Amino acid sequence: MGILDWLISFASGTLYGGAVMLIALAAAIPYGAWQGLRWLAKKLPGGSHGDARTGR
């Protein structure tokens, strides 16, 4: 577990590691939100392309 401990301390303890983590989170959080919205749109009535029925 020596290399794992070193990687964790590097990622959280250095300026470079912190910058890499910040950039990764800045990219991952909006992407995850976008994927969640796409998933939710598919689950709602009408699917991901909307509901084009006239109501009759």
C-alpha positions as a Python dict, from the first residue, in 0.01 Angstrom:
ca = {
    (1, 'M'): (0, 0, 0),
    (2, 'G'): (302, 228, -11),
    (3, 'I'): (238, 362, -360),
    (4, 'L'): (-133, 419, -287),
    (5, 'D'): (-54, 617, 27),
    (6, 'W'): (202, 820, -166),
    (7, 'L'): (-47, 898, -444),
    (8, 'I'): (-314, 1007, -197),
    (9, 'S'): (-74, 1233, -10),
    (10, 'F'): (59, 1375, -338),
    (11, 'A'): (-289, 1447, -473),
    (12, 'S'): (-400, 1625, -158),
    (13, 'G'): (-78, 1770, -25),
    (14, 'T'): (103, 1949, -305),
    (15, 'L'): (15, 2257, -503),
    (16, 'Y'): (41, 2065, -829),
    (17, 'G'): (-170, 1778, -696),
    (18, 'G'): (-430, 2023, -570),
    (19, 'A'): (-443, 2200, -905),
    (20, 'V'): (-488, 1870, -1090),
    (21, 'M'): (-769, 1769, -853),
    (22, 'L'): (-936, 2110, -891),
    (23, 'I'): (-925, 2091, -1270),
    (24, 'A'): (-1056, 1732, -1265),
    (25, 'L'): (-1346, 1826, -1038),
    (26, 'A'): (-1421, 2139, -1241),
    (27, 'A'): (-1461, 1917, -1547),
    (28, 'A'): (-1632, 1619, -1382),
    (29, 'I'): (-1906, 1797, -1186),
    (30, 'P'): (-2073, 1974, -1483),
    (31, 'Y'): (-2037, 1660, -1695),
    (32, 'G'): (-2204, 1451, -1425),
    (33, 'A'): (-2485, 1705, -1395),
    (34, 'W'): (-2534, 1701, -1773),
    (35, 'Q'): (-2549, 1321, -1780),
    (36, 'G'): (-2799, 1325, -1493),
    (37, 'L'): (-3022, 1569, -1677),
    (38, 'R'): (-3009, 1355, -1992),
    (39, 'W'): (-3100, 1047, -1788),
    (40, 'L'): (-3388, 1233, -1622),
    (41, 'A'): (-3518, 1359, -1956),
    (42, 'K'): (-3533, 1003, -2086),
    (43, 'K'): (-3727, 887, -1779),
    (44, 'L'): (-3989, 1163, -1795),
    (45, 'P'): (-4300, 1119, -2011),
    (46, 'G'): (-4229, 1211, -2371),
    (47, 'G'): (-3874, 1075, -2379),
    (48, 'S'): (-3572, 1279, -2475),
    (49, 'H'): (-3733, 1419, -2792),
    (50, 'G'): (-4031, 1583, -2626),
    (51, 'D'): (-4400, 1503, -2654),
    (52, 'A'): (-4544, 1594, -2995),
    (53, 'R'): (-4893, 1450, -2937),
    (54, 'T'): (-5186, 1683, -2992),
    (55, 'G'): (-5380, 1556, -2692),
    (56, 'R'): (-5658, 1389, -2891),
}
